């Protein structure tokens, strides 16, 4: 889900891709923000980028 946010997908696009309701997708995005202590979707994008770098070694 975080990767879809990082790619710029809207909640509606995420919902369609994962066969969820738009509201459920919105809730999942909000939980990601809360769990990672991030303020917005842009910070999710930065977080995902950091994860990709750290897993490459």
C-alpha distance matrix in Angstrom:
0.0 3.8 5.4 5.2 6.4 8.7 10.0 11.1 9.6 11.0 10.0 12.4 11.0 7.5 9.8 12.1 9.9 8.7 12.2 11.5 13.7 12.9 13.9 11.5 8.5 10.5 11.2 7.8 7.5 11.0 10.7 8.6 11.5 14.0 13.3 13.3 16.1 14.9 16.5 14.3 11.5 13.9 14.0 10.2 11.2 14.2 12.6 10.4 13.8 15.7 13.8 14.5 18.1 18.7 17.7 20.1 22.9
3.8 0.0 3.8 5.4 5.0 6.1 8.6 10.0 9.8 11.5 11.3 14.3 12.9 9.9 12.7 15.1 13.0 12.4 15.8 15.0 16.7 15.3 15.9 14.0 10.8 11.7 12.4 9.2 7.5 10.6 10.5 7.3 9.4 12.5 11.7 10.7 13.5 11.9 13.8 11.7 9.0 10.8 10.4 6.7 7.7 10.4 8.8 6.9 10.4 12.2 10.8 11.9 15.2 15.9 15.6 18.0 20.6
5.4 3.8 0.0 3.8 5.4 4.9 6.2 8.8 9.0 11.8 12.5 14.8 12.6 10.1 13.4 14.9 12.2 12.4 16.1 16.1 18.1 16.8 18.2 16.4 13.0 14.4 15.6 12.4 10.8 14.1 14.3 11.1 13.0 16.2 15.3 13.9 16.7 14.8 16.5 14.0 10.7 11.7 11.9 8.4 7.6 10.5 9.6 6.5 9.1 11.7 10.3 10.2 13.6 15.0 14.3 16.1 19.2
5.2 5.4 3.8 0.0 3.8 5.3 5.0 6.6 5.6 8.4 9.3 11.2 8.8 6.7 10.3 11.5 9.2 10.1 13.5 13.6 15.3 13.8 15.7 14.4 10.7 12.3 14.2 11.6 9.9 13.6 14.4 12.0 13.6 17.0 16.8 15.9 18.3 16.0 17.0 14.0 10.4 11.9 13.1 9.9 9.1 12.7 12.5 9.8 12.2 15.1 14.0 13.8 17.1 18.8 18.1 19.6 22.8
6.4 5.0 5.4 3.8 0.0 3.8 5.4 5.2 5.3 7.1 8.2 11.1 9.6 7.9 11.3 13.3 11.8 12.5 15.6 14.8 15.7 13.5 14.8 14.0 10.3 10.6 12.7 10.6 7.8 11.1 12.6 10.0 10.8 14.4 14.9 13.7 15.5 12.9 13.4 10.2 6.6 8.5 9.9 7.0 6.8 10.6 10.7 9.2 11.6 14.3 14.0 14.4 17.4 18.9 19.0 20.7 23.6
8.7 6.1 4.9 5.3 3.8 0.0 3.8 5.3 7.4 10.0 11.8 14.5 12.5 11.1 14.8 16.3 14.4 15.3 18.6 18.2 19.4 17.2 18.6 17.7 14.0 14.3 16.2 13.8 11.0 13.8 15.0 11.9 12.2 15.9 16.0 14.0 15.9 13.1 13.9 10.9 7.3 7.4 8.7 6.2 4.1 7.7 8.6 6.7 8.2 11.4 11.6 11.5 14.2 16.2 16.5 17.9 20.7
10.0 8.6 6.2 5.0 5.4 3.8 0.0 3.8 5.7 9.3 11.8 13.5 10.9 10.3 14.1 14.8 12.7 14.5 17.8 18.0 19.3 17.1 19.2 18.6 14.8 15.5 18.0 15.8 13.2 16.4 17.8 15.0 15.6 19.3 19.5 17.7 19.6 16.7 17.2 13.9 10.1 10.1 12.2 10.0 7.5 10.8 12.1 9.7 10.5 14.1 14.1 13.2 15.9 18.4 18.2 19.0 22.2
11.1 10.0 8.8 6.6 5.2 5.3 3.8 0.0 3.8 6.5 9.6 11.4 9.4 9.7 13.2 14.1 13.1 15.0 17.8 17.5 18.0 15.3 17.4 17.5 13.7 13.7 16.7 15.2 12.3 15.1 17.3 15.0 14.9 18.7 19.6 18.1 19.3 16.1 15.7 12.1 8.4 8.9 11.8 10.2 8.3 11.9 13.5 12.0 13.0 16.3 16.8 16.4 18.9 21.3 21.5 22.4 25.5
9.6 9.8 9.0 5.6 5.3 7.4 5.7 3.8 0.0 3.8 6.6 7.9 5.7 6.1 9.6 10.4 9.7 11.7 14.2 13.9 14.5 12.0 14.4 14.5 10.8 11.5 14.6 13.3 11.0 14.2 16.4 14.6 15.2 18.7 19.6 18.8 20.3 17.4 17.1 13.5 10.0 11.6 14.1 11.9 10.9 14.7 15.6 13.8 15.5 18.7 18.5 18.2 21.1 23.2 23.0 24.2 27.4
11.0 11.5 11.8 8.4 7.1 10.0 9.3 6.5 3.8 0.0 3.8 5.3 5.1 6.1 8.5 9.9 10.5 12.2 13.8 12.8 12.4 9.3 11.6 12.5 9.2 9.1 12.6 12.3 10.1 12.7 15.4 14.5 14.7 18.0 19.5 19.1 20.1 17.3 16.4 12.9 10.0 12.3 15.0 13.1 12.9 16.6 17.5 16.2 18.2 21.2 21.1 21.2 24.2 26.0 25.9 27.4 30.4
10.0 11.3 12.5 9.3 8.2 11.8 11.8 9.6 6.6 3.8 0.0 3.8 5.5 5.0 6.0 8.6 9.8 10.4 11.6 9.8 9.1 5.9 7.9 8.8 5.6 5.7 9.3 9.4 8.0 10.5 13.1 12.9 13.6 16.3 17.9 18.2 19.3 17.0 16.3 13.2 10.9 14.0 16.0 13.7 14.5 18.1 18.2 17.1 19.8 22.3 21.8 22.4 25.5 26.9 26.6 28.5 31.5
12.4 14.3 14.8 11.2 11.1 14.5 13.5 11.4 7.9 5.3 3.8 0.0 3.8 5.5 5.1 6.3 8.6 10.0 10.2 9.1 8.0 5.2 8.6 9.9 7.6 8.5 11.9 12.3 11.5 14.0 16.4 16.5 17.4 20.0 21.5 21.9 23.1 20.8 20.0 16.8 14.4 17.2 19.5 17.2 17.6 21.3 21.6 20.1 22.6 25.4 24.7 24.9 28.1 29.7 29.1 30.9 34.0
11.0 12.9 12.6 8.8 9.6 12.5 10.9 9.4 5.7 5.1 5.5 3.8 0.0 3.8 5.4 5.2 6.1 8.6 9.8 9.9 10.2 8.3 11.7 12.0 9.1 10.7 14.0 13.3 12.4 15.5 17.5 16.8 18.0 21.0 22.0 22.0 23.6 21.2 20.8 17.4 14.4 16.7 19.0 16.5 16.2 20.0 20.3 18.3 20.5 23.6 22.8 22.5 25.8 27.6 26.8 28.2 31.5
7.5 9.9 10.1 6.7 7.9 11.1 10.3 9.7 6.1 6.1 5.0 5.5 3.8 0.0 3.8 5.5 5.1 6.1 8.2 7.9 9.1 7.7 10.5 9.7 6.4 8.9 11.5 10.1 9.6 13.1 14.5 13.7 15.5 18.2 18.8 19.1 21.0 19.0 19.2 16.2 13.1 15.8 17.4 14.4 14.7 18.4 18.1 16.0 18.7 21.4 20.2 20.2 23.7 25.1 24.2 26.0 29.1
9.8 12.7 13.4 10.3 11.3 14.8 14.1 13.2 9.6 8.5 6.0 5.1 5.4 3.8 0.0 3.8 5.5 5.3 5.6 4.5 5.5 5.1 8.2 7.5 5.4 8.5 10.8 10.1 10.8 13.7 15.0 15.1 17.1 19.3 20.0 20.9 22.7 21.1 21.2 18.4 15.8 18.9 20.4 17.4 18.1 21.7 21.2 19.3 22.2 24.7 23.3 23.5 27.1 28.2 27.1 29.1 32.2
12.1 15.1 14.9 11.5 13.3 16.3 14.8 14.1 10.4 9.9 8.6 6.3 5.2 5.5 3.8 0.0 3.8 5.6 5.1 6.4 7.7 7.9 11.4 11.0 9.2 12.1 14.6 13.8 14.3 17.4 18.7 18.5 20.5 22.9 23.5 24.2 26.1 24.3 24.3 21.3 18.4 21.1 22.9 19.9 20.0 23.7 23.5 21.2 23.7 26.5 25.1 24.8 28.4 29.7 28.4 30.0 33.4
9.9 13.0 12.2 9.2 11.8 14.4 12.7 13.1 9.7 10.5 9.8 8.6 6.1 5.1 5.5 3.8 0.0 3.8 5.8 7.9 10.3 10.5 13.7 12.4 10.1 13.3 15.4 13.7 14.1 17.6 18.4 17.6 19.9 22.5 22.6 22.9 25.3 23.5 24.0 21.0 17.8 20.2 21.7 18.5 18.2 21.8 21.4 18.7 21.1 23.9 22.2 21.7 25.3 26.7 25.1 26.6 30.0
8.7 12.4 12.4 10.1 12.5 15.3 14.5 15.0 11.7 12.2 10.4 10.0 8.6 6.1 5.3 5.6 3.8 0.0 3.8 5.5 8.9 10.0 12.4 10.3 8.5 12.2 13.5 11.6 12.9 16.2 16.3 15.9 18.7 20.8 20.6 21.4 23.9 22.7 23.6 21.0 18.2 20.9 21.9 18.4 18.8 22.2 21.2 18.6 21.5 23.9 21.8 21.7 25.4 26.3 24.6 26.6 29.8
12.2 15.8 16.1 13.5 15.6 18.6 17.8 17.8 14.2 13.8 11.6 10.2 9.8 8.2 5.6 5.1 5.8 3.8 0.0 3.8 6.9 9.2 11.7 9.9 9.4 13.0 14.2 13.2 14.9 17.8 18.1 18.4 21.1 22.9 22.9 24.2 26.5 25.3 25.9 23.4 20.8 23.7 24.8 21.5 22.1 25.6 24.6 22.3 25.2 27.6 25.5 25.5 29.3 30.1 28.4 30.4 33.5
11.5 15.0 16.1 13.6 14.8 18.2 18.0 17.5 13.9 12.8 9.8 9.1 9.9 7.9 4.5 6.4 7.9 5.5 3.8 0.0 3.8 6.4 8.1 6.2 6.5 9.9 10.8 10.3 12.4 14.8 15.3 16.1 18.6 20.1 20.5 22.1 24.0 23.1 23.5 21.2 19.0 22.3 23.3 20.1 21.3 24.8 23.6 21.8 25.0 27.1 25.3 25.8 29.4 30.1 28.7 31.0 34.0
13.7 16.7 18.1 15.3 15.7 19.4 19.3 18.0 14.5 12.4 9.1 8.0 10.2 9.1 5.5 7.7 10.3 8.9 6.9 3.8 0.0 3.8 5.3 5.2 6.4 8.7 9.9 10.8 12.6 14.3 15.5 16.9 18.7 20.1 21.1 22.8 24.3 23.2 23.0 20.8 19.0 22.5 23.7 20.9 22.3 25.8 24.9 23.5 26.7 28.9 27.3 28.1 31.6 32.3 31.3 33.6 36.6
12.9 15.3 16.8 13.8 13.5 17.2 17.1 15.3 12.0 9.3 5.9 5.2 8.3 7.7 5.1 7.9 10.5 10.0 9.2 6.4 3.8 0.0 3.8 5.5 5.1 6.2 8.7 9.9 10.6 12.3 14.3 15.5 16.7 18.4 19.9 21.3 22.3 20.8 20.2 17.8 16.1 19.5 21.0 18.6 19.9 23.4 23.0 21.8 24.8 27.1 26.1 26.8 30.2 31.2 30.5 32.8 35.7
13.9 15.9 18.2 15.7 14.8 18.6 19.2 17.4 14.4 11.6 7.9 8.6 11.7 10.5 8.2 11.4 13.7 12.4 11.7 8.1 5.3 3.8 0.0 3.8 5.4 5.0 6.2 8.7 9.9 10.5 12.3 14.3 15.3 16.4 18.2 20.0 20.7 19.7 19.0 17.2 16.2 19.9 20.9 18.7 20.7 23.9 23.1 22.5 25.7 27.6 26.6 27.8 31.1 31.7 31.3 33.8 36.5
11.5 14.0 16.4 14.4 14.0 17.7 18.6 17.5 14.5 12.5 8.8 9.9 12.0 9.7 7.5 11.0 12.4 10.3 9.9 6.2 5.2 5.5 3.8 0.0 3.8 5.3 5.0 6.2 8.7 9.8 10.5 12.4 14.3 15.2 16.2 18.3 19.6 19.0 19.1 17.4 16.2 19.9 20.5 17.8 19.9 23.0 21.7 20.8 24.3 26.0 24.5 25.8 29.2 29.5 28.8 31.5 34.1
8.5 10.8 13.0 10.7 10.3 14.0 14.8 13.7 10.8 9.2 5.6 7.6 9.1 6.4 5.4 9.2 10.1 8.5 9.4 6.5 6.4 5.1 5.4 3.8 0.0 3.8 5.4 5.1 6.2 8.6 9.9 10.7 12.5 14.3 15.3 16.6 18.1 16.9 17.1 14.9 13.1 16.7 17.5 14.7 16.4 19.7 18.7 17.6 20.9 22.9 21.5 22.6 26.0 26.6 26.0 28.5 31.2
10.5 11.7 14.4 12.3 10.6 14.3 15.5 13.7 11.5 9.1 5.7 8.5 10.7 8.9 8.5 12.1 13.3 12.2 13.0 9.9 8.7 6.2 5.0 5.3 3.8 0.0 3.8 5.5 5.2 6.2 8.7 10.0 10.7 12.3 14.2 15.5 16.3 14.9 14.4 12.4 11.4 15.2 16.0 13.8 16.0 19.0 18.3 18.0 21.2 22.9 22.1 23.6 26.6 27.3 27.2 29.8 32.2
11.2 12.4 15.6 14.2 12.7 16.2 18.0 16.7 14.6 12.6 9.3 11.9 14.0 11.5 10.8 14.6 15.4 13.5 14.2 10.8 9.9 8.7 6.2 5.0 5.4 3.8 0.0 3.8 5.5 5.0 6.2 8.7 9.9 10.4 12.0 14.2 15.0 14.5 14.5 13.5 13.1 16.9 16.9 14.6 17.4 20.0 18.6 18.6 22.1 23.3 22.2 24.1 27.1 27.2 27.1 30.0 32.3
7.8 9.2 12.4 11.6 10.6 13.8 15.8 15.2 13.3 12.3 9.4 12.3 13.3 10.1 10.1 13.8 13.7 11.6 13.2 10.3 10.8 9.9 8.7 6.2 5.1 5.5 3.8 0.0 3.8 5.4 5.0 6.3 8.7 9.8 10.3 12.2 13.9 13.5 14.4 13.2 12.1 15.7 15.3 12.5 15.1 17.8 16.0 15.5 19.2 20.3 18.9 20.7 23.9 23.9 23.5 26.5 28.8
7.5 7.5 10.8 9.9 7.8 11.0 13.2 12.3 11.0 10.1 8.0 11.5 12.4 9.6 10.8 14.3 14.1 12.9 14.9 12.4 12.6 10.6 9.9 8.7 6.2 5.2 5.5 3.8 0.0 3.8 5.4 5.1 6.3 8.7 9.9 10.7 12.0 10.7 11.2 9.5 8.3 12.0 11.9 9.3 12.0 14.7 13.4 13.3 16.7 18.1 17.2 19.0 22.0 22.3 22.5 25.2 27.5
11.0 10.6 14.1 13.6 11.1 13.8 16.4 15.1 14.2 12.7 10.5 14.0 15.5 13.1 13.7 17.4 17.6 16.2 17.8 14.8 14.3 12.3 10.5 9.8 8.6 6.2 5.0 5.4 3.8 0.0 3.8 5.4 5.1 6.2 8.5 10.0 10.2 9.5 9.6 9.0 9.4 13.0 12.4 10.7 14.0 16.1 14.7 15.5 18.8 19.7 19.1 21.4 24.0 24.1 24.6 27.5 29.4
10.7 10.5 14.3 14.4 12.6 15.0 17.8 17.3 16.4 15.4 13.1 16.4 17.5 14.5 15.0 18.7 18.4 16.3 18.1 15.3 15.5 14.3 12.3 10.5 9.9 8.7 6.2 5.0 5.4 3.8 0.0 3.8 5.4 5.0 5.9 8.4 9.5 10.0 11.4 11.5 11.7 15.0 13.7 11.5 15.0 16.7 14.5 15.2 18.8 19.1 18.0 20.6 23.2 22.8 23.1 26.3 28.0
8.6 7.3 11.1 12.0 10.0 11.9 15.0 15.0 14.6 14.5 12.9 16.5 16.8 13.7 15.1 18.5 17.6 15.9 18.4 16.1 16.9 15.5 14.3 12.4 10.7 10.0 8.7 6.3 5.1 5.4 3.8 0.0 3.8 5.4 5.2 6.0 8.1 8.0 10.1 9.9 9.5 12.3 10.7 8.1 11.5 13.1 10.8 11.4 15.0 15.4 14.3 16.9 19.5 19.1 19.5 22.7 24.4
11.5 9.4 13.0 13.6 10.8 12.2 15.6 14.9 15.2 14.7 13.6 17.4 18.0 15.5 17.1 20.5 19.9 18.7 21.1 18.6 18.7 16.7 15.3 14.3 12.5 10.7 9.9 8.7 6.3 5.1 5.4 3.8 0.0 3.8 5.7 5.4 5.7 4.8 6.4 6.8 7.7 10.4 8.6 7.3 11.0 12.2 10.5 12.1 15.3 15.5 15.4 18.1 20.2 20.0 21.1 24.0 25.6
14.0 12.5 16.2 17.0 14.4 15.9 19.3 18.7 18.7 18.0 16.3 20.0 21.0 18.2 19.3 22.9 22.5 20.8 22.9 20.1 20.1 18.4 16.4 15.2 14.3 12.3 10.4 9.8 8.7 6.2 5.0 5.4 3.8 0.0 3.8 5.5 4.9 6.4 8.1 9.8 11.4 13.9 11.7 10.8 14.6 15.3 13.1 15.1 18.2 17.9 17.5 20.6 22.5 21.9 23.0 26.1 27.3
13.3 11.7 15.3 16.8 14.9 16.0 19.5 19.6 19.6 19.5 17.9 21.5 22.0 18.8 20.0 23.5 22.6 20.6 22.9 20.5 21.1 19.9 18.2 16.2 15.3 14.2 12.0 10.3 9.9 8.5 5.9 5.2 5.7 3.8 0.0 3.8 5.5 7.8 10.7 12.2 13.1 15.2 12.6 11.0 14.7 15.1 12.2 13.8 17.1 16.3 15.4 18.7 20.6 19.4 20.3 23.7 24.7
13.3 10.7 13.9 15.9 13.7 14.0 17.7 18.1 18.8 19.1 18.2 21.9 22.0 19.1 20.9 24.2 22.9 21.4 24.2 22.1 22.8 21.3 20.0 18.3 16.6 15.5 14.2 12.2 10.7 10.0 8.4 6.0 5.4 5.5 3.8 0.0 3.8 5.5 9.1 10.5 11.3 12.7 9.5 8.4 11.9 11.7 8.8 11.1 14.0 12.9 12.5 16.0 17.5 16.5 17.9 21.1 22.0
16.1 13.5 16.7 18.3 15.5 15.9 19.6 19.3 20.3 20.1 19.3 23.1 23.6 21.0 22.7 26.1 25.3 23.9 26.5 24.0 24.3 22.3 20.7 19.6 18.1 16.3 15.0 13.9 12.0 10.2 9.5 8.1 5.7 4.9 5.5 3.8 0.0 3.8 6.8 9.5 11.5 12.7 9.6 9.8 13.4 12.9 10.8 13.7 16.2 15.1 15.5 18.8 20.0 19.2 21.0 24.0 24.7
14.9 11.9 14.8 16.0 12.9 13.1 16.7 16.1 17.4 17.3 17.0 20.8 21.2 19.0 21.1 24.3 23.5 22.7 25.3 23.1 23.2 20.8 19.7 19.0 16.9 14.9 14.5 13.5 10.7 9.5 10.0 8.0 4.8 6.4 7.8 5.5 3.8 0.0 3.8 5.9 8.1 9.0 6.1 7.0 10.4 10.2 9.0 11.9 14.1 13.8 14.7 17.6 18.8 18.8 20.7 23.3 24.4
16.5 13.8 16.5 17.0 13.4 13.9 17.2 15.7 17.1 16.4 16.3 20.0 20.8 19.2 21.2 24.3 24.0 23.6 25.9 23.5 23.0 20.2 19.0 19.1 17.1 14.4 14.5 14.4 11.2 9.6 11.4 10.1 6.4 8.1 10.7 9.1 6.8 3.8 0.0 3.8 7.3 8.3 6.8 8.6 11.5 11.7 11.6 14.3 16.2 16.4 17.7 20.3 21.5 21.9 23.8 26.2 27.5
14.3 11.7 14.0 14.0 10.2 10.9 13.9 12.1 13.5 12.9 13.2 16.8 17.4 16.2 18.4 21.3 21.0 21.0 23.4 21.2 20.8 17.8 17.2 17.4 14.9 12.4 13.5 13.2 9.5 9.0 11.5 9.9 6.8 9.8 12.2 10.5 9.5 5.9 3.8 0.0 3.8 5.5 5.5 6.8 9.1 10.4 11.0 12.9 14.8 15.8 17.1 19.1 20.6 21.6 23.2 25.3 27.0
11.5 9.0 10.7 10.4 6.6 7.3 10.1 8.4 10.0 10.0 10.9 14.4 14.4 13.1 15.8 18.4 17.8 18.2 20.8 19.0 19.0 16.1 16.2 16.2 13.1 11.4 13.1 12.1 8.3 9.4 11.7 9.5 7.7 11.4 13.1 11.3 11.5 8.1 7.3 3.8 0.0 3.8 5.3 4.9 6.4 8.8 9.7 10.6 12.6 14.4 15.3 16.8 18.7 20.1 21.3 23.2 25.3
13.9 10.8 11.7 11.9 8.5 7.4 10.1 8.9 11.6 12.3 14.0 17.2 16.7 15.8 18.9 21.1 20.2 20.9 23.7 22.3 22.5 19.5 19.9 19.9 16.7 15.2 16.9 15.7 12.0 13.0 15.0 12.3 10.4 13.9 15.2 12.7 12.7 9.0 8.3 5.5 3.8 0.0 3.8 5.3 5.0 6.5 8.7 10.0 10.8 12.6 14.5 15.6 17.0 18.7 20.3 21.8 23.8
14.0 10.4 11.9 13.1 9.9 8.7 12.2 11.8 14.1 15.0 16.0 19.5 19.0 17.4 20.4 22.9 21.7 21.9 24.8 23.3 23.7 21.0 20.9 20.5 17.5 16.0 16.9 15.3 11.9 12.4 13.7 10.7 8.6 11.7 12.6 9.5 9.6 6.1 6.8 5.5 5.3 3.8 0.0 3.8 5.3 5.0 6.1 8.6 9.8 10.5 12.4 14.3 15.4 16.5 18.5 20.3 21.9
10.2 6.7 8.4 9.9 7.0 6.2 10.0 10.2 11.9 13.1 13.7 17.2 16.5 14.4 17.4 19.9 18.5 18.4 21.5 20.1 20.9 18.6 18.7 17.8 14.7 13.8 14.6 12.5 9.3 10.7 11.5 8.1 7.3 10.8 11.0 8.4 9.8 7.0 8.6 6.8 4.9 5.3 3.8 0.0 3.8 5.4 5.0 6.1 8.6 9.8 10.5 12.4 14.3 15.3 16.6 18.7 20.7
11.2 7.7 7.6 9.1 6.8 4.1 7.5 8.3 10.9 12.9 14.5 17.6 16.2 14.7 18.1 20.0 18.2 18.8 22.1 21.3 22.3 19.9 20.7 19.9 16.4 16.0 17.4 15.1 12.0 14.0 15.0 11.5 11.0 14.6 14.7 11.9 13.4 10.4 11.5 9.1 6.4 5.0 5.3 3.8 0.0 3.8 5.4 5.2 6.3 8.7 10.0 10.8 12.6 14.4 15.6 17.1 19.4
14.2 10.4 10.5 12.7 10.6 7.7 10.8 11.9 14.7 16.6 18.1 21.3 20.0 18.4 21.7 23.7 21.8 22.2 25.6 24.8 25.8 23.4 23.9 23.0 19.7 19.0 20.0 17.8 14.7 16.1 16.7 13.1 12.2 15.3 15.1 11.7 12.9 10.2 11.7 10.4 8.8 6.5 5.0 5.4 3.8 0.0 3.8 5.5 5.1 6.3 8.7 10.0 10.7 12.4 14.4 15.8 17.5
12.6 8.8 9.6 12.5 10.7 8.6 12.1 13.5 15.6 17.5 18.2 21.6 20.3 18.1 21.2 23.5 21.4 21.2 24.6 23.6 24.9 23.0 23.1 21.7 18.7 18.3 18.6 16.0 13.4 14.7 14.5 10.8 10.5 13.1 12.2 8.8 10.8 9.0 11.6 11.0 9.7 8.7 6.1 5.0 5.4 3.8 0.0 3.8 5.4 5.1 6.3 8.8 10.0 10.6 12.5 14.6 16.1
10.4 6.9 6.5 9.8 9.2 6.7 9.7 12.0 13.8 16.2 17.1 20.1 18.3 16.0 19.3 21.2 18.7 18.6 22.3 21.8 23.5 21.8 22.5 20.8 17.6 18.0 18.6 15.5 13.3 15.5 15.2 11.4 12.1 15.1 13.8 11.1 13.7 11.9 14.3 12.9 10.6 10.0 8.6 6.1 5.2 5.5 3.8 0.0 3.8 5.4 5.0 6.3 8.7 9.9 10.7 12.7 14.9
13.8 10.4 9.1 12.2 11.6 8.2 10.5 13.0 15.5 18.2 19.8 22.6 20.5 18.7 22.2 23.7 21.1 21.5 25.2 25.0 26.7 24.8 25.7 24.3 20.9 21.2 22.1 19.2 16.7 18.8 18.8 15.0 15.3 18.2 17.1 14.0 16.2 14.1 16.2 14.8 12.6 10.8 9.8 8.6 6.3 5.1 5.4 3.8 0.0 3.8 5.4 5.2 6.3 8.7 10.1 11.0 13.2
15.7 12.2 11.7 15.1 14.3 11.4 14.1 16.3 18.7 21.2 22.3 25.4 23.6 21.4 24.7 26.5 23.9 23.9 27.6 27.1 28.9 27.1 27.6 26.0 22.9 22.9 23.3 20.3 18.1 19.7 19.1 15.4 15.5 17.9 16.3 12.9 15.1 13.8 16.4 15.8 14.4 12.6 10.5 9.8 8.7 6.3 5.1 5.4 3.8 0.0 3.8 5.5 5.1 6.1 8.7 10.1 11.4
13.8 10.8 10.3 14.0 14.0 11.6 14.1 16.8 18.5 21.1 21.8 24.7 22.8 20.2 23.3 25.1 22.2 21.8 25.5 25.3 27.3 26.1 26.6 24.5 21.5 22.1 22.2 18.9 17.2 19.1 18.0 14.3 15.4 17.5 15.4 12.5 15.5 14.7 17.7 17.1 15.3 14.5 12.4 10.5 10.0 8.7 6.3 5.0 5.4 3.8 0.0 3.8 5.4 5.1 6.2 8.7 10.4
14.5 11.9 10.2 13.8 14.4 11.5 13.2 16.4 18.2 21.2 22.4 24.9 22.5 20.2 23.5 24.8 21.7 21.7 25.5 25.8 28.1 26.8 27.8 25.8 22.6 23.6 24.1 20.7 19.0 21.4 20.6 16.9 18.1 20.6 18.7 16.0 18.8 17.6 20.3 19.1 16.8 15.6 14.3 12.4 10.8 10.0 8.8 6.3 5.2 5.5 3.8 0.0 3.8 5.6 5.4 6.5 9.2
18.1 15.2 13.6 17.1 17.4 14.2 15.9 18.9 21.1 24.2 25.5 28.1 25.8 23.7 27.1 28.4 25.3 25.4 29.3 29.4 31.6 30.2 31.1 29.2 26.0 26.6 27.1 23.9 22.0 24.0 23.2 19.5 20.2 22.5 20.6 17.5 20.0 18.8 21.5 20.6 18.7 17.0 15.4 14.3 12.6 10.7 10.0 8.7 6.3 5.1 5.4 3.8 0.0 3.8 5.5 5.4 7.0
18.7 15.9 15.0 18.8 18.9 16.2 18.4 21.3 23.2 26.0 26.9 29.7 27.6 25.1 28.2 29.7 26.7 26.3 30.1 30.1 32.3 31.2 31.7 29.5 26.6 27.3 27.2 23.9 22.3 24.1 22.8 19.1 20.0 21.9 19.4 16.5 19.2 18.8 21.9 21.6 20.1 18.7 16.5 15.3 14.4 12.4 10.6 9.9 8.7 6.1 5.1 5.6 3.8 0.0 3.8 5.5 5.6
17.7 15.6 14.3 18.1 19.0 16.5 18.2 21.5 23.0 25.9 26.6 29.1 26.8 24.2 27.1 28.4 25.1 24.6 28.4 28.7 31.3 30.5 31.3 28.8 26.0 27.2 27.1 23.5 22.5 24.6 23.1 19.5 21.1 23.0 20.3 17.9 21.0 20.7 23.8 23.2 21.3 20.3 18.5 16.6 15.6 14.4 12.5 10.7 10.1 8.7 6.2 5.4 5.5 3.8 0.0 3.8 5.4
20.1 18.0 16.1 19.6 20.7 17.9 19.0 22.4 24.2 27.4 28.5 30.9 28.2 26.0 29.1 30.0 26.6 26.6 30.4 31.0 33.6 32.8 33.8 31.5 28.5 29.8 30.0 26.5 25.2 27.5 26.3 22.7 24.0 26.1 23.7 21.1 24.0 23.3 26.2 25.3 23.2 21.8 20.3 18.7 17.1 15.8 14.6 12.7 11.0 10.1 8.7 6.5 5.4 5.5 3.8 0.0 3.8
22.9 20.6 19.2 22.8 23.6 20.7 22.2 25.5 27.4 30.4 31.5 34.0 31.5 29.1 32.2 33.4 30.0 29.8 33.5 34.0 36.6 35.7 36.5 34.1 31.2 32.2 32.3 28.8 27.5 29.4 28.0 24.4 25.6 27.3 24.7 22.0 24.7 24.4 27.5 27.0 25.3 23.8 21.9 20.7 19.4 17.5 16.1 14.9 13.2 11.4 10.4 9.2 7.0 5.6 5.4 3.8 0.0
